[in-house]
Amino acid sequence: MSRIFITGSTDGLGLMAARLLLQQGHRVVLHARNEARADDARTTLPGAEAIVTGDLASLDAMCDVAEQTNELGRFDAVIHNAAVGYREPRRIETVDGLPLVFAVNVLAPYVLTASIDTPARLVYLSSGMHRGASAGLDDVQWVARPWNGAEAYAQSKFMDVLLAFAVARYWPDVLSNALEPGWVPTKMGGSSAPDDLNKAHRTQAWLASSDDEAARVSGRYFFHMRERACDSAARDRAMQDRLIDVCERLSGVPLRR
């Protein structure tokens, strides 16, 4: 059985994936934004091995979450699930002067990837909204253009695919993949979302733990446990490298290449 860490796992798809993995006999460590959420998670999933706490909106907390995780020992897989949605009405700025959507959706998985002891598998949650989105790497801080919450979210999810594929190239001994869970009726997706919630959490759990040959691949993109074409621009190696450069500059945390 595998030992798996899941970010943003006190509710929504992260909690659903954690519950499924526990039912399958895996060891799961949860992540909560704060102690109140951690207390709720202990009640909801008492079988979890541990809970790491920290608000991934700040660089200090990202690094602290990585440190807490490393103190627990090496993991077989890390699922980068934590995210902020697309309904941000304005450019909400973090303590580090970064847009919240970029900080949580992109920089946090980058910093955790670079800082957590390297697992055998890495899973990054993207979205179907990444298709057709530009990377926006010239202005990830949204200072040279008017704010657009949906576009900022779509770009962040495009960057998550870039990150997954860059890591797959840099670390050939690690299985690094991205997926879209579908537009499902979670708190983020909204009650009118049309896709099947019962299927939305299964792909990340499968990629993190399954011995199926189809799950033991790297640099791929999935939907409902099947490989799916991503936006072709995400295969651009120069763009992948540029994202890593941007994240390294903004965070001060280098990624092993």
C-alpha atoms as a printed R data frame, in Angstrom:
    type eleno elety resid chain resno       x      y       z
1   ATOM     1    CA   MET     A     1   0.000  0.000   0.000
2   ATOM     2    CA   SER     A     2   1.085  3.589  -0.652
3   ATOM     3    CA   ARG     A     3   1.672  6.583   1.606
4   ATOM     4    CA   ILE     A     4   0.111  9.688   0.065
5   ATOM     5    CA   PHE     A     5  -0.005 13.397   0.930
6   ATOM     6    CA   ILE     A     6  -2.892 15.482  -0.441
7   ATOM     7    CA   THR     A     7  -2.989 19.268  -0.314
8   ATOM     8    CA   GLY     A     8  -6.313 20.994   0.272
9   ATOM     9    CA   SER     A     9  -7.853 17.805   1.611
10  ATOM    10    CA   THR     A    10 -10.287 18.931   4.325
11  ATOM    11    CA   ASP     A    11 -13.194 19.289   1.900
12  ATOM    12    CA   GLY     A    12 -14.170 18.926  -1.752
13  ATOM    13    CA   LEU     A    13 -12.294 16.650  -4.115
14  ATOM    14    CA   GLY     A    14  -9.243 16.431  -1.870
15  ATOM    15    CA   LEU     A    15 -11.319 15.020   0.979
16  ATOM    16    CA   MET     A    16 -13.119 12.655  -1.389
17  ATOM    17    CA   ALA     A    17  -9.814 11.347  -2.764
18  ATOM    18    CA   ALA     A    18  -8.451 10.929   0.761
19  ATOM    19    CA   ARG     A    19 -11.513  8.955   1.838
20  ATOM    20    CA   LEU     A    20 -11.275  6.683  -1.212
21  ATOM    21    CA   LEU     A    21  -7.554  6.038  -0.672
22  ATOM    22    CA   LEU     A    22  -8.140  5.209   2.993
23  ATOM    23    CA   GLN     A    23 -10.905  2.789   2.004
24  ATOM    24    CA   GLN     A    24  -8.421  1.115  -0.331
25  ATOM    25    CA   GLY     A    25  -5.996  0.624   2.540
26  ATOM    26    CA   HIS     A    26  -3.496  3.376   1.788
27  ATOM    27    CA   ARG     A    27  -1.911  5.647   4.377
28  ATOM    28    CA   VAL     A    28  -2.998  9.247   3.876
29  ATOM    29    CA   VAL     A    29  -1.745 12.533   5.295
30  ATOM    30    CA   LEU     A    30  -4.120 15.467   4.962
31  ATOM    31    CA   HIS     A    31  -3.449 19.182   4.594
32  ATOM    32    CA   ALA     A    32  -5.586 21.882   6.217
33  ATOM    33    CA   ARG     A    33  -5.453 25.644   5.771
34  ATOM    34    CA   ASN     A    34  -5.741 26.252   9.519
35  ATOM    35    CA   GLU     A    35  -6.280 24.475  12.845
36  ATOM    36    CA   ALA     A    36 -10.067 24.816  12.731
37  ATOM    37    CA   ARG     A    37 -10.168 22.955   9.421
38  ATOM    38    CA   ALA     A    38  -7.705 20.419  10.786
39  ATOM    39    CA   ASP     A    39  -9.993 19.725  13.740
40  ATOM    40    CA   ASP     A    40 -12.933 19.187  11.386
41  ATOM    41    CA   ALA     A    41 -10.837 16.810   9.274
42  ATOM    42    CA   ARG     A    42  -9.845 14.742  12.326
43  ATOM    43    CA   THR     A    43 -13.518 14.206  13.011
44  ATOM    44    CA   THR     A    44 -14.421 13.537   9.384
45  ATOM    45    CA   LEU     A    45 -11.506 11.208   8.579
46  ATOM    46    CA   PRO     A    46 -10.176  9.787  11.842
47  ATOM    47    CA   GLY     A    47  -8.220  7.198   9.873
48  ATOM    48    CA   ALA     A    48  -5.840  9.792   8.415
49  ATOM    49    CA   GLU     A    49  -2.263  9.296   9.560
50  ATOM    50    CA   ALA     A    50  -1.600 12.991  10.227
51  ATOM    51    CA   ILE     A    51  -2.666 16.493   9.236
52  ATOM    52    CA   VAL     A    52  -0.276 19.192   8.044
53  ATOM    53    CA   THR     A    53  -1.486 22.779   8.486
54  ATOM    54    CA   GLY     A    54  -0.674 25.993   6.651
55  ATOM    55    CA   ASP     A    55  -2.280 28.564   4.363
56  ATOM    56    CA   LEU     A    56  -0.722 28.061   0.930
57  ATOM    57    CA   ALA     A    57  -1.399 31.689   0.057
58  ATOM    58    CA   SER     A    58   1.938 32.751   1.567
59  ATOM    59    CA   LEU     A    59   5.492 31.742   0.716
60  ATOM    60    CA   ASP     A    60   6.416 31.285   4.369
61  ATOM    61    CA   ALA     A    61   3.501 28.901   4.853
62  ATOM    62    CA   MET     A    62   4.334 26.992   1.662
63  ATOM    63    CA   CYS     A    63   7.843 26.377   2.967
64  ATOM    64    CA   ASP     A    64   6.502 25.484   6.416
65  ATOM    65    CA   VAL     A    65   4.054 22.975   4.949
66  ATOM    66    CA   ALA     A    66   6.929 21.384   3.032
67  ATOM    67    CA   GLU     A    67   8.998 21.213   6.231
68  ATOM    68    CA   GLN     A    68   6.143 19.652   8.195
69  ATOM    69    CA   THR     A    69   5.639 17.122   5.427
70  ATOM    70    CA   ASN     A    70   9.321 16.174   5.308
71  ATOM    71    CA   GLU     A    71   9.349 15.672   9.082
72  ATOM    72    CA   LEU     A    72   6.749 12.935   8.595
73  ATOM    73    CA   GLY     A    73   9.037 10.993   6.259
74  ATOM    74    CA   ARG     A    74   9.032 10.238   2.567
75  ATOM    75    CA   PHE     A    75   5.796  9.755   0.640
76  ATOM    76    CA   ASP     A    76   5.059  7.483  -2.278
77  ATOM    77    CA   ALA     A    77   2.884 10.154  -3.891
78  ATOM    78    CA   VAL     A    78   1.841 13.777  -3.504
79  ATOM    79    CA   ILE     A    79  -1.448 15.029  -4.934
80  ATOM    80    CA   HIS     A    80  -1.438 18.790  -5.547
81  ATOM    81    CA   ASN     A    81  -5.141 19.417  -5.110
82  ATOM    82    CA   ALA     A    82  -5.403 22.764  -3.257
83  ATOM    83    CA   ALA     A    83  -6.791 25.550  -5.433
84  ATOM    84    CA   VAL     A    84  -8.644 28.848  -5.541
85  ATOM    85    CA   GLY     A    85 -11.573 29.150  -7.957
86  ATOM    86    CA   TYR     A    86 -12.425 31.363 -10.915
87  ATOM    87    CA   ARG     A    87 -14.951 33.671  -9.284
88  ATOM    88    CA   GLU     A    88 -12.447 36.103  -7.750
89  ATOM    89    CA   PRO     A    89 -14.099 39.499  -8.463
90  ATOM    90    CA   ARG     A    90 -10.852 41.432  -8.108
91  ATOM    91    CA   ARG     A    91  -7.132 40.944  -7.861
92  ATOM    92    CA   ILE     A    92  -6.790 39.711  -4.281
93  ATOM    93    CA   GLU     A    93  -3.176 40.182  -3.233
94  ATOM    94    CA   THR     A    94  -1.311 37.880  -0.860
95  ATOM    95    CA   VAL     A    95   1.132 39.017   1.821
96  ATOM    96    CA   ASP     A    96   3.862 38.456  -0.772
97  ATOM    97    CA   GLY     A    97   2.220 40.833  -3.250
98  ATOM    98    CA   LEU     A    98   1.058 38.062  -5.594
99  ATOM    99    CA   PRO     A    99  -2.422 37.370  -6.965
100 ATOM   100    CA   LEU     A   100  -4.088 34.789  -4.723
101 ATOM   101    CA   VAL     A   101  -5.052 32.569  -7.663
102 ATOM   102    CA   PHE     A   102  -1.465 32.361  -8.894
103 ATOM   103    CA   ALA     A   103  -0.009 31.887  -5.406
104 ATOM   104    CA   VAL     A   104  -2.250 28.981  -4.403
105 ATOM   105    CA   ASN     A   105  -2.807 27.318  -7.773
106 ATOM   106    CA   VAL     A   106   0.703 27.563  -9.226
107 ATOM   107    CA   LEU     A   107   3.403 28.804  -6.888
108 ATOM   108    CA   ALA     A   108   2.363 26.552  -3.989
109 ATOM   109    CA   PRO     A   109   2.575 23.305  -5.993
110 ATOM   110    CA   TYR     A   110   5.876 24.528  -7.435
111 ATOM   111    CA   VAL     A   111   7.379 25.277  -4.004
112 ATOM   112    CA   LEU     A   112   6.092 22.011  -2.544
113 ATOM   113    CA   THR     A   113   7.401 20.057  -5.520
114 ATOM   114    CA   ALA     A   114  10.811 21.659  -5.132
115 ATOM   115    CA   SER     A   115  10.920 21.314  -1.341
116 ATOM   116    CA   ILE     A   116   9.238 18.034  -0.366
117 ATOM   117    CA   ASP     A   117  11.453 14.949  -0.449
118 ATOM   118    CA   THR     A   118  10.848 13.628  -3.958
119 ATOM   119    CA   PRO     A   119   8.092 10.985  -4.059
120 ATOM   120    CA   ALA     A   120   7.671  8.314  -6.705
121 ATOM   121    CA   ARG     A   121   4.548  9.981  -8.092
122 ATOM   122    CA   LEU     A   122   3.285 13.529  -8.447
123 ATOM   123    CA   VAL     A   123  -0.279 14.409  -9.429
124 ATOM   124    CA   TYR     A   124  -1.380 17.927 -10.404
125 ATOM   125    CA   LEU     A   125  -5.020 18.971 -10.708
126 ATOM   126    CA   SER     A   126  -5.723 21.125 -13.726
127 ATOM   127    CA   SER     A   127  -9.038 21.972 -15.395
128 ATOM   128    CA   GLY     A   128 -10.676 21.761 -18.781
129 ATOM   129    CA   MET     A   129 -10.550 25.561 -18.671
130 ATOM   130    CA   HIS     A   130  -6.814 25.378 -19.379
131 ATOM   131    CA   ARG     A   131  -7.572 24.784 -23.052
132 ATOM   132    CA   GLY     A   132  -7.173 27.929 -25.072
133 ATOM   133    CA   ALA     A   133  -5.644 29.851 -22.169
134 ATOM   134    CA   SER     A   134  -2.328 31.582 -22.701
135 ATOM   135    CA   ALA     A   135   0.322 31.013 -20.072
136 ATOM   136    CA   GLY     A   136   0.445 34.739 -19.325
137 ATOM   137    CA   LEU     A   137   4.058 34.384 -18.224
138 ATOM   138    CA   ASP     A   138   4.846 37.992 -19.110
139 ATOM   139    CA   ASP     A   139   2.448 39.172 -16.406
140 ATOM   140    CA   VAL     A   140   1.717 36.453 -13.851
141 ATOM   141    CA   GLN     A   141   1.216 39.207 -11.261
142 ATOM   142    CA   TRP     A   142  -1.543 40.872 -13.286
143 ATOM   143    CA   VAL     A   143  -0.116 44.379 -13.027
144 ATOM   144    CA   ALA     A   144  -0.059 45.239 -16.749
145 ATOM   145    CA   ARG     A   145  -3.642 44.203 -17.595
146 ATOM   146    CA   PRO     A   146  -7.115 44.519 -16.115
147 ATOM   147    CA   TRP     A   147  -8.109 41.706 -13.791
148 ATOM   148    CA   ASN     A   148 -10.197 38.844 -15.149
149 ATOM   149    CA   GLY     A   149 -10.896 36.122 -12.599
150 ATOM   150    CA   ALA     A   150 -11.912 33.425 -15.080
151 ATOM   151    CA   GLU     A   151  -8.872 34.081 -17.261
152 ATOM   152    CA   ALA     A   152  -6.551 34.125 -14.240
153 ATOM   153    CA   TYR     A   153  -7.933 30.753 -13.132
154 ATOM   154    CA   ALA     A   154  -7.673 29.252 -16.632
155 ATOM   155    CA   GLN     A   155  -4.080 30.452 -16.961
156 ATOM   156    CA   SER     A   156  -3.188 29.018 -13.559
157 ATOM   157    CA   LYS     A   157  -4.539 25.638 -14.607
158 ATOM   158    CA   PHE     A   158  -2.595 25.825 -17.872
159 ATOM   159    CA   MET     A   159   0.507 26.492 -15.775
160 ATOM   160    CA   ASP     A   160  -0.240 23.434 -13.645
161 ATOM   161    CA   VAL     A   161  -0.010 21.299 -16.783
162 ATOM   162    CA   LEU     A   162   3.249 23.020 -17.722
163 ATOM   163    CA   LEU     A   163   4.587 22.268 -14.252
164 ATOM   164    CA   ALA     A   164   3.597 18.604 -14.369
165 ATOM   165    CA   PHE     A   165   5.195 18.129 -17.769
166 ATOM   166    CA   ALA     A   166   8.354 20.029 -16.829
167 ATOM   167    CA   VAL     A   167   8.834 17.809 -13.784
168 ATOM   168    CA   ALA     A   168   8.229 14.713 -15.917
169 ATOM   169    CA   ARG     A   169  11.121 15.849 -18.149
170 ATOM   170    CA   TYR     A   170  13.482 16.870 -15.357
171 ATOM   171    CA   TRP     A   171  12.879 13.825 -13.165
172 ATOM   172    CA   PRO     A   172  12.541 10.728 -15.377
173 ATOM   173    CA   ASP     A   173  12.420  8.462 -12.318
174 ATOM   174    CA   VAL     A   174   9.222 10.163 -11.089
175 ATOM   175    CA   LEU     A   175   5.721  9.684 -12.526
176 ATOM   176    CA   SER     A   176   4.389 13.225 -12.951
177 ATOM   177    CA   ASN     A   177   0.954 13.741 -14.491
178 ATOM   178    CA   ALA     A   178  -1.883 16.251 -14.710
179 ATOM   179    CA   LEU     A   179  -5.632 15.750 -14.880
180 ATOM   180    CA   GLU     A   180  -8.967 17.487 -15.061
181 ATOM   181    CA   PRO     A   181 -11.659 16.293 -12.638
182 ATOM   182    CA   GLY     A   182 -14.502 17.787 -14.671
183 ATOM   183    CA   TRP     A   183 -16.815 20.649 -13.877
184 ATOM   184    CA   VAL     A   184 -18.503 19.172 -10.850
185 ATOM   185    CA   PRO     A   185 -20.855 20.540  -8.162
186 ATOM   186    CA   THR     A   186 -18.315 21.261  -5.424
187 ATOM   187    CA   LYS     A   187 -18.041 24.510  -3.480
188 ATOM   188    CA   MET     A   188 -15.678 25.725  -6.199
189 ATOM   189    CA   GLY     A   189 -17.623 24.381  -9.163
190 ATOM   190    CA   GLY     A   190 -21.029 25.567  -8.023
191 ATOM   191    CA   SER     A   191 -24.281 23.678  -7.545
192 ATOM   192    CA   SER     A   192 -25.241 23.810 -11.244
193 ATOM   193    CA   ALA     A   193 -22.043 22.148 -12.525
194 ATOM   194    CA   PRO     A   194 -23.052 19.366 -14.938
195 ATOM   195    CA   ASP     A   195 -20.347 16.677 -14.560
196 ATOM   196    CA   ASP     A   196 -20.413 13.561 -12.383
197 ATOM   197    CA   LEU     A   197 -19.116 14.295  -8.869
198 ATOM   198    CA   ASN     A   198 -18.765 10.588  -8.144
199 ATOM   199    CA   LYS     A   199 -16.046 10.330 -10.803
200 ATOM   200    CA   ALA     A   200 -14.234 13.586 -10.097
201 ATOM   201    CA   HIS     A   201 -11.871 12.357  -7.368
202 ATOM   202    CA   ARG     A   202 -11.047  8.930  -8.710
203 ATOM   203    CA   THR     A   203  -8.402  9.822 -11.278
204 ATOM   204    CA   GLN     A   204  -6.069 11.520  -8.810
205 ATOM   205    CA   ALA     A   205  -6.348  8.597  -6.387
206 ATOM   206    CA   TRP     A   206  -5.700  6.154  -9.244
207 ATOM   207    CA   LEU     A   207  -2.668  8.039 -10.551
208 ATOM   208    CA   ALA     A   208  -1.235  8.274  -7.038
209 ATOM   209    CA   SER     A   209  -1.578  4.620  -6.126
210 ATOM   210    CA   SER     A   210  -2.570  2.206  -8.873
211 ATOM   211    CA   ASP     A   211  -0.357 -0.529 -10.267
212 ATOM   212    CA   ASP     A   212  -2.356 -0.468 -13.502
213 ATOM   213    CA   GLU     A   213  -0.043 -0.075 -16.466
214 ATOM   214    CA   ALA     A   214  -2.160  2.841 -17.694
215 ATOM   215    CA   ALA     A   215  -1.444  4.750 -14.459
216 ATOM   216    CA   ARG     A   216   2.282  4.057 -14.423
217 ATOM   217    CA   VAL     A   217   3.153  6.668 -17.041
218 ATOM   218    CA   SER     A   218   4.553 10.182 -16.907
219 ATOM   219    CA   GLY     A   219   4.045 13.471 -18.679
220 ATOM   220    CA   ARG     A   220   0.427 12.659 -19.522
221 ATOM   221    CA   TYR     A   221  -2.945 14.322 -19.064
222 ATOM   222    CA   PHE     A   222  -6.050 12.472 -17.854
223 ATOM   223    CA   PHE     A   223  -9.809 12.712 -17.434
224 ATOM   224    CA   HIS     A   224 -11.854 10.030 -15.660
225 ATOM   225    CA   MET     A   225  -8.930  7.563 -15.580
226 ATOM   226    CA   ARG     A   226  -8.350  7.829 -19.314
227 ATOM   227    CA   GLU     A   227  -5.629  9.697 -21.099
228 ATOM   228    CA   ARG     A   228  -6.934 12.835 -22.799
229 ATOM   229    CA   ALA     A   229  -5.301 15.406 -25.060
230 ATOM   230    CA   CYS     A   230  -4.331 18.600 -23.284
231 ATOM   231    CA   ASP     A   231  -3.842 21.983 -24.909
232 ATOM   232    CA   SER     A   232  -0.962 21.329 -27.299
233 ATOM   233    CA   ALA     A   233   0.840 24.489 -26.160
234 ATOM   234    CA   ALA     A   234   1.487 22.813 -22.796
235 ATOM   235    CA   ARG     A   235   3.970 20.535 -24.608
236 ATOM   236    CA   ASP     A   236   6.199 23.516 -25.409
237 ATOM   237    CA   ARG     A   237   9.412 22.769 -23.521
238 ATOM   238    CA   ALA     A   238  10.657 26.338 -23.675
239 ATOM   239    CA   MET     A   239   7.399 27.514 -22.099
240 ATOM   240    CA   GLN     A   240   7.680 24.851 -19.395
241 ATOM   241    CA   ASP     A   241  11.221 25.984 -18.601
242 ATOM   242    CA   ARG     A   242  10.138 29.596 -18.536
243 ATOM   243    CA   LEU     A   243   7.414 28.871 -16.001
244 ATOM   244    CA   ILE     A   244   9.974 27.185 -13.766
245 ATOM   245    CA   ASP     A   245  12.225 30.234 -14.105
246 ATOM   246    CA   VAL     A   246   9.344 32.561 -13.147
247 ATOM   247    CA   CYS     A   247   8.396 30.459 -10.116
248 ATOM   248    CA   GLU     A   248  11.995 30.199  -8.975
249 ATOM   249    CA   ARG     A   249  12.451 33.970  -9.245
250 ATOM   250    CA   LEU     A   250   9.250 34.789  -7.358
251 ATOM   251    CA   SER     A   251   9.714 32.180  -4.631
252 ATOM   252    CA   GLY     A   252  13.479 32.075  -4.236
253 ATOM   253    CA   VAL     A   253  13.136 28.276  -4.148
254 ATOM   254    CA   PRO     A   254  15.100 26.388  -6.830
255 ATOM   255    CA   LEU     A   255  13.794 23.234  -8.502
256 ATOM   256    CA   ARG     A   256  16.290 20.455  -9.139
257 ATOM   257    CA   ARG     A   257  16.766 20.038 -12.895
